[in-house]
């Protein structure tokens, strides 16, 4: 069974998460297994060796990545507003 994370809670607004959950989202990234898989699929795509199954899986991983980065961005805004982290840049 996949581990549950605050990223799985996309129906919950970031502003409604606890400080601990917001900070966890600020550090979100693909897990190492997903990252390795995506890297391999991207390499196959560059070499024009990616089959339909690989394209579907790469699309799934990219959706996870995009959703995660949007949630991470929202969490950074919330964390700054709450004074949990200093403003970026």
N, CA, C and O atoms as a GROMACS GRO file, in nm:
protein
  356
    1UNK      N    1   0.083  -0.118   0.000
    1UNK     CA    2   0.000   0.000   0.000
    1UNK      C    3   0.088   0.125   0.000
    1UNK      O    4   0.189   0.130   0.070
    2UNK      N    5   0.050   0.224  -0.079
    2UNK     CA    6   0.128   0.348  -0.088
    2UNK      C    7   0.116   0.426   0.042
    2UNK      O    8   0.013   0.424   0.109
    3UNK      N    9   0.223   0.494   0.076
    3UNK     CA   10   0.220   0.574   0.198
    3UNK      C   11   0.137   0.700   0.174
    3UNK      O   12   0.140   0.758   0.066
    4UNK      N   13   0.064   0.741   0.275
    4UNK     CA   14  -0.019   0.860   0.267
    4UNK      C   15   0.065   0.983   0.298
    4UNK      O   16   0.145   0.982   0.393
    5UNK      N   17   0.048   1.086   0.220
    5UNK     CA   18   0.120   1.211   0.243
    5UNK      C   19   0.022   1.326   0.232
    5UNK      O   20  -0.092   1.308   0.190
    6UNK      N   21   0.067   1.444   0.269
    6UNK     CA   22  -0.018   1.561   0.255
    6UNK      C   23  -0.047   1.589   0.108
    6UNK      O   24  -0.145   1.656   0.077
    7UNK      N   25   0.035   1.538   0.018
    7UNK     CA   26   0.008   1.555  -0.124
    7UNK      C   27  -0.117   1.477  -0.162
    7UNK      O   28  -0.188   1.517  -0.255
    8UNK      N   29  -0.146   1.367  -0.093
    8UNK     CA   30  -0.266   1.288  -0.120
    8UNK      C   31  -0.392   1.362  -0.078
    8UNK      O   32  -0.502   1.323  -0.117
    9UNK      N   33  -0.377   1.466   0.001
    9UNK     CA   34  -0.491   1.539   0.055
    9UNK      C   35  -0.527   1.659  -0.033
    9UNK      O   36  -0.551   1.768   0.019
   10UNK      N   37  -0.530   1.640  -0.164
   10UNK     CA   38  -0.550   1.753  -0.255
   10UNK      C   39  -0.687   1.817  -0.239
   10UNK      O   40  -0.706   1.932  -0.280
   11UNK      N   41  -0.783   1.745  -0.179
   11UNK     CA   42  -0.914   1.806  -0.157
   11UNK      C   43  -0.910   1.902  -0.038
   11UNK      O   44  -1.003   1.981  -0.020
   12UNK      N   45  -0.805   1.896   0.042
   12UNK     CA   46  -0.789   1.986   0.155
   12UNK      C   47  -0.705   2.106   0.111
   12UNK      O   48  -0.595   2.089   0.058
   13UNK      N   49  -0.758   2.225   0.134
   13UNK     CA   50  -0.682   2.345   0.096
   13UNK      C   51  -0.556   2.355   0.181
   13UNK      O   52  -0.557   2.318   0.299
   14UNK      N   53  -0.450   2.403   0.123
   14UNK     CA   54  -0.323   2.415   0.194
   14UNK      C   55  -0.339   2.503   0.318
   14UNK      O   56  -0.279   2.475   0.422
   15UNK      N   57  -0.418   2.609   0.308
   15UNK     CA   58  -0.436   2.698   0.422
   15UNK      C   59  -0.504   2.629   0.540
   15UNK      O   60  -0.496   2.677   0.653
   16UNK      N   61  -0.570   2.516   0.515
   16UNK     CA   62  -0.637   2.442   0.622
   16UNK      C   63  -0.548   2.334   0.684
   16UNK      O   64  -0.591   2.266   0.777
   17UNK      N   65  -0.427   2.318   0.633
   17UNK     CA   66  -0.335   2.219   0.688
   17UNK      C   67  -0.266   2.273   0.813
   17UNK      O   68  -0.258   2.394   0.833
   18UNK      N   69  -0.218   2.182   0.895
   18UNK     CA   70  -0.143   2.222   1.014
   18UNK      C   71  -0.007   2.280   0.971
   18UNK      O   72   0.036   2.260   0.857
   19UNK      N   73   0.058   2.351   1.063
   19UNK     CA   74   0.191   2.404   1.034
   19UNK      C   75   0.286   2.292   0.992
   19UNK      O   76   0.364   2.307   0.898
   20UNK      N   77   0.280   2.180   1.063
   20UNK     CA   78   0.368   2.066   1.033
   20UNK      C   79   0.343   2.015   0.891
   20UNK      O   80   0.438   1.984   0.818
   21UNK      N   81   0.217   2.006   0.851
   21UNK     CA   82   0.184   1.958   0.717
   21UNK      C   83   0.226   2.059   0.610
   21UNK      O   84   0.274   2.020   0.503
   22UNK      N   85   0.210   2.187   0.639
   22UNK     CA   86   0.252   2.291   0.545
   22UNK      C   87   0.403   2.283   0.524
   22UNK      O   88   0.451   2.288   0.411
   23UNK      N   89   0.478   2.271   0.633
   23UNK     CA   90   0.624   2.262   0.622
   23UNK      C   91   0.666   2.136   0.547
   23UNK      O   92   0.762   2.139   0.471
   24UNK      N   93   0.595   2.026   0.567
   24UNK     CA   94   0.625   1.903   0.492
   24UNK      C   95   0.603   1.925   0.343
   24UNK      O   96   0.683   1.879   0.261
   25UNK      N   97   0.497   1.995   0.308
   25UNK     CA   98   0.472   2.024   0.166
   25UNK      C   99   0.577   2.117   0.108
   25UNK      O  100   0.610   2.106  -0.010
   26UNK      N  101   0.630   2.207   0.189
   26UNK     CA  102   0.736   2.298   0.141
   26UNK      C  103   0.859   2.220   0.094
   26UNK      O  104   0.933   2.268   0.008
   27UNK      N  105   0.879   2.103   0.149
   27UNK     CA  106   0.996   2.020   0.114
   27UNK      C  107   0.962   1.908   0.017
   27UNK      O  108   1.046   1.822  -0.008
   28UNK      N  109   0.840   1.908  -0.038
   28UNK     CA  110   0.796   1.797  -0.122
   28UNK      C  111   0.884   1.780  -0.246
   28UNK      O  112   0.929   1.877  -0.307
   29UNK      N  113   0.906   1.655  -0.280
   29UNK     CA  114   0.967   1.619  -0.408
   29UNK      C  115   0.925   1.477  -0.440
   29UNK      O  116   0.881   1.403  -0.351
   30UNK      N  117   0.938   1.437  -0.564
   30UNK     CA  118   0.909   1.298  -0.599
   30UNK      C  119   0.995   1.208  -0.512
   30UNK      O  120   1.109   1.242  -0.480
   31UNK      N  121   0.939   1.094  -0.473
   31UNK     CA  122   1.025   1.002  -0.397
   31UNK      C  123   1.131   0.944  -0.490
   31UNK      O  124   1.117   0.952  -0.612
   32UNK      N  125   1.234   0.887  -0.433
   32UNK     CA  126   1.350   0.845  -0.513
   32UNK      C  127   1.312   0.741  -0.617
   32UNK      O  128   1.367   0.742  -0.728
   33UNK      N  129   1.220   0.653  -0.586
   33UNK     CA  130   1.177   0.550  -0.682
   33UNK      C  131   1.106   0.614  -0.802
   33UNK      O  132   1.133   0.579  -0.916
   34UNK      N  133   1.015   0.708  -0.774
   34UNK     CA  134   0.944   0.778  -0.882
   34UNK      C  135   1.041   0.861  -0.965
   34UNK      O  136   1.030   0.867  -1.087
   35UNK      N  137   1.136   0.926  -0.899
   35UNK     CA  138   1.233   1.009  -0.968
   35UNK      C  139   1.320   0.925  -1.062
   35UNK      O  140   1.344   0.963  -1.177
   36UNK      N  141   1.366   0.811  -1.012
   36UNK     CA  142   1.446   0.722  -1.097
   36UNK      C  143   1.367   0.671  -1.216
   36UNK      O  144   1.417   0.667  -1.328
   37UNK      N  145   1.242   0.633  -1.190
   37UNK     CA  146   1.157   0.583  -1.298
   37UNK      C  147   1.134   0.691  -1.403
   37UNK      O  148   1.144   0.665  -1.523
   38UNK      N  149   1.103   0.812  -1.359
   38UNK     CA  150   1.080   0.923  -1.452
   38UNK      C  151   1.206   0.953  -1.533
   38UNK      O  152   1.199   0.976  -1.653
   39UNK      N  153   1.321   0.952  -1.467
   39UNK     CA  154   1.447   0.977  -1.538
   39UNK      C  155   1.471   0.874  -1.647
   39UNK      O  156   1.511   0.908  -1.758
   40UNK      N  157   1.446   0.748  -1.614
   40UNK     CA  158   1.463   0.642  -1.713
   40UNK      C  159   1.368   0.657  -1.830
   40UNK      O  160   1.407   0.640  -1.945
   41UNK      N  161   1.244   0.689  -1.801
   41UNK     CA  162   1.145   0.708  -1.907
   41UNK      C  163   1.178   0.830  -1.993
   41UNK      O  164   1.160   0.826  -2.114
   42UNK      N  165   1.225   0.936  -1.931
   42UNK     CA  166   1.264   1.055  -2.008
   42UNK      C  167   1.382   1.024  -2.099
   42UNK      O  168   1.390   1.074  -2.212
   43UNK      N  169   1.474   0.943  -2.050
   43UNK     CA  170   1.588   0.904  -2.134
   43UNK      C  171   1.541   0.822  -2.254
   43UNK      O  172   1.585   0.843  -2.366
   44UNK      N  173   1.450   0.729  -2.228
   44UNK     CA  174   1.394   0.649  -2.339
   44UNK      C  175   1.322   0.740  -2.439
   44UNK      O  176   1.331   0.719  -2.560
   45UNK      N  177   1.251   0.840  -2.388
   45UNK     CA  178   1.180   0.933  -2.476
   45UNK      C  179   1.279   1.011  -2.563
   45UNK      O  180   1.257   1.028  -2.683
   46UNK      N  181   1.387   1.059  -2.502
   46UNK     CA  182   1.488   1.133  -2.578
   46UNK      C  183   1.549   1.047  -2.688
   46UNK      O  184   1.581   1.096  -2.797
   47UNK      N  185   1.565   0.919  -2.658
   47UNK     CA  186   1.623   0.826  -2.755
   47UNK      C  187   1.519   0.766  -2.849
   47UNK      O  188   1.549   0.678  -2.929
   48UNK      N  189   1.395   0.816  -2.838
   48UNK     CA  190   1.284   0.772  -2.922
   48UNK      C  191   1.260   0.621  -2.911
   48UNK      O  192   1.228   0.555  -3.010
   49UNK      N  193   1.274   0.568  -2.788
   49UNK     CA  194   1.252   0.426  -2.762
   49UNK      C  195   1.133   0.403  -2.670
   49UNK      O  196   1.109   0.290  -2.627
   50UNK      N  197   1.057   0.507  -2.638
   50UNK     CA  198   0.949   0.498  -2.541
   50UNK      C  199   0.824   0.440  -2.607
   50UNK      O  200   0.773   0.496  -2.705
   51UNK      N  201   0.776   0.328  -2.554
   51UNK     CA  202   0.654   0.267  -2.608
   51UNK      C  203   0.530   0.331  -2.544
   51UNK      O  204   0.542   0.421  -2.460
   52UNK      N  205   0.412   0.284  -2.584
   52UNK     CA  206   0.287   0.342  -2.536
   52UNK      C  207   0.272   0.325  -2.384
   52UNK      O  208   0.227   0.418  -2.317
   53UNK      N  209   0.307   0.211  -2.331
   53UNK     CA  210   0.299   0.188  -2.187
   53UNK      C  211   0.391   0.287  -2.114
   53UNK      O  212   0.352   0.344  -2.012
   54UNK      N  213   0.510   0.306  -2.167
   54UNK     CA  214   0.604   0.401  -2.107
   54UNK      C  215   0.552   0.543  -2.115
   54UNK      O  216   0.569   0.620  -2.020
   55UNK      N  217   0.489   0.579  -2.228
   55UNK     CA  218   0.433   0.714  -2.242
   55UNK      C  219   0.323   0.740  -2.140
   55UNK      O  220   0.315   0.847  -2.080
   56UNK      N  221   0.238   0.639  -2.121
   56UNK     CA  222   0.130   0.653  -2.023
   56UNK      C  223   0.188   0.670  -1.883
   56UNK      O  224   0.145   0.757  -1.807
   57UNK      N  225   0.287   0.587  -1.849
   57UNK     CA  226   0.347   0.595  -1.716
   57UNK      C  227   0.420   0.727  -1.695
   57UNK      O  228   0.411   0.787  -1.588
   58UNK      N  229   0.492   0.774  -1.798
   58UNK     CA  230   0.561   0.903  -1.787
   58UNK      C  231   0.460   1.014  -1.766
   58UNK      O  232   0.484   1.105  -1.687
   59UNK      N  233   0.347   1.008  -1.836
   59UNK     CA  234   0.242   1.108  -1.818
   59UNK      C  235   0.189   1.106  -1.675
   59UNK      O  236   0.167   1.211  -1.615
   60UNK      N  237   0.168   0.986  -1.619
   60UNK     CA  238   0.122   0.974  -1.480
   60UNK      C  239   0.221   1.038  -1.384
   60UNK      O  240   0.183   1.112  -1.293
   61UNK      N  241   0.349   1.007  -1.404
   61UNK     CA  242   0.452   1.063  -1.316
   61UNK      C  243   0.462   1.214  -1.329
   61UNK      O  244   0.483   1.284  -1.230
   62UNK      N  245   0.446   1.265  -1.450
   62UNK     CA  246   0.452   1.409  -1.471
   62UNK      C  247   0.331   1.478  -1.406
   62UNK      O  248   0.344   1.590  -1.356
   63UNK      N  249   0.215   1.412  -1.406
   63UNK     CA  250   0.098   1.469  -1.339
   63UNK      C  251   0.122   1.474  -1.188
   63UNK      O  252   0.088   1.573  -1.123
   64UNK      N  253   0.180   1.369  -1.133
   64UNK     CA  254   0.214   1.368  -0.990
   64UNK      C  255   0.311   1.482  -0.961
   64UNK      O  256   0.295   1.555  -0.863
   65UNK      N  257   0.412   1.497  -1.045
   65UNK     CA  258   0.512   1.602  -1.027
   65UNK      C  259   0.448   1.740  -1.033
   65UNK      O  260   0.472   1.824  -0.945
   66UNK      N  261   0.367   1.765  -1.136
   66UNK     CA  262   0.304   1.897  -1.150
   66UNK      C  263   0.212   1.927  -1.031
   66UNK      O  264   0.214   2.037  -0.976
   67UNK      N  265   0.130   1.828  -0.992
   67UNK     CA  266   0.040   1.848  -0.878
   67UNK      C  267   0.122   1.877  -0.751
   67UNK      O  268   0.087   1.964  -0.672
   68UNK      N  269   0.229   1.804  -0.734
   68UNK     CA  270   0.315   1.824  -0.617
   68UNK      C  271   0.379   1.962  -0.616
   68UNK      O  272   0.388   2.026  -0.511
   69UNK      N  273   0.424   2.007  -0.730
   69UNK     CA  274   0.489   2.138  -0.735
   69UNK      C  275   0.389   2.251  -0.712
   69UNK      O  276   0.424   2.353  -0.653
   70UNK      N  277   0.266   2.235  -0.760
   70UNK     CA  278   0.163   2.336  -0.733
   70UNK      C  279   0.134   2.341  -0.584
   70UNK      O  280   0.129   2.448  -0.525
   71UNK      N  281   0.116   2.224  -0.523
   71UNK     CA  282   0.090   2.219  -0.378
   71UNK      C  283   0.210   2.274  -0.300
   71UNK      O  284   0.192   2.344  -0.201
   72UNK      N  285   0.330   2.243  -0.346
   72UNK     CA  286   0.450   2.295  -0.279
   72UNK      C  287   0.452   2.447  -0.286
   72UNK      O  288   0.482   2.513  -0.186
   73UNK      N  289   0.422   2.503  -0.401
   73UNK     CA  290   0.419   2.648  -0.418
   73UNK      C  291   0.315   2.711  -0.325
   73UNK      O  292   0.342   2.813  -0.261
   74UNK      N  293   0.197   2.650  -0.319
   74UNK     CA  294   0.093   2.700  -0.229
   74UNK      C  295   0.141   2.694  -0.084
   74UNK      O  296   0.117   2.787  -0.007
   75UNK      N  297   0.208   2.586  -0.048
   75UNK     CA  298   0.258   2.570   0.089
   75UNK      C  299   0.364   2.674   0.123
   75UNK      O  300   0.367   2.724   0.235
   76UNK      N  301   0.449   2.707   0.028
   76UNK     CA  302   0.550   2.809   0.053
   76UNK      C  303   0.485   2.944   0.082
   76UNK      O  304   0.530   3.016   0.171
   77UNK      N  305   0.381   2.978   0.008
   77UNK     CA  306   0.310   3.103   0.031
   77UNK      C  307   0.248   3.103   0.171
   77UNK      O  308   0.261   3.200   0.246
   78UNK      N  309   0.182   2.994   0.206
   78UNK     CA  310   0.117   2.983   0.338
   78UNK      C  311   0.222   2.988   0.449
   78UNK      O  312   0.202   3.055   0.551
   79UNK      N  313   0.332   2.917   0.430
   79UNK     CA  314   0.437   2.914   0.533
   79UNK      C  315   0.495   3.052   0.558
   79UNK      O  316   0.521   3.088   0.673
   80UNK      N  317   0.516   3.130   0.453
   80UNK     CA  318   0.566   3.267   0.469
   80UNK      C  319   0.463   3.353   0.542
   80UNK      O  320   0.497   3.428   0.633
   81UNK      N  321   0.337   3.341   0.501
   81UNK     CA  322   0.231   3.420   0.566
   81UNK      C  323   0.217   3.387   0.714
   81UNK      O  324   0.188   3.475   0.795
   82UNK      N  325   0.238   3.261   0.750
   82UNK     CA  326   0.229   3.219   0.890
   82UNK      C  327   0.358   3.248   0.969
   82UNK      O  328   0.362   3.229   1.091
   83UNK      N  329   0.461   3.293   0.900
   83UNK     CA  330   0.586   3.320   0.966
   83UNK      C  331   0.667   3.195   0.999
   83UNK      O  332   0.754   3.198   1.085
   84UNK      N  333   0.637   3.084   0.929
   84UNK     CA  334   0.706   2.958   0.953
   84UNK      C  335   0.842   2.956   0.886
   84UNK      O  336   0.935   2.888   0.932
   85UNK      N  337   0.853   3.030   0.775
   85UNK     CA  338   0.980   3.041   0.703
   85UNK      C  339   0.994   3.187   0.659
   85UNK      O  340   0.895   3.258   0.646
   86UNK      N  341   1.118   3.232   0.638
   86UNK     CA  342   1.136   3.369   0.590
   86UNK      C  343   1.094   3.381   0.444
   86UNK      O  344   1.092   3.281   0.372
   87UNK      N  345   1.060   3.501   0.399
   87UNK     CA  346   1.026   3.520   0.258
   87UNK      C  347   1.140   3.474   0.168
   87UNK      O  348   1.257   3.490   0.201
   88UNK      N  349   1.103   3.417   0.055
   88UNK     CA  350   1.203   3.369  -0.039
   88UNK      C  351   1.256   3.483  -0.123
   88UNK      O  352   1.184   3.579  -0.152
   89UNK      N  353   1.382   3.471  -0.162
   89UNK     CA  354   1.443   3.565  -0.254
   89UNK      C  355   1.463   3.699  -0.197
   89UNK      O  356   1.514   3.788  -0.265
   0.00000   0.00000   0.00000
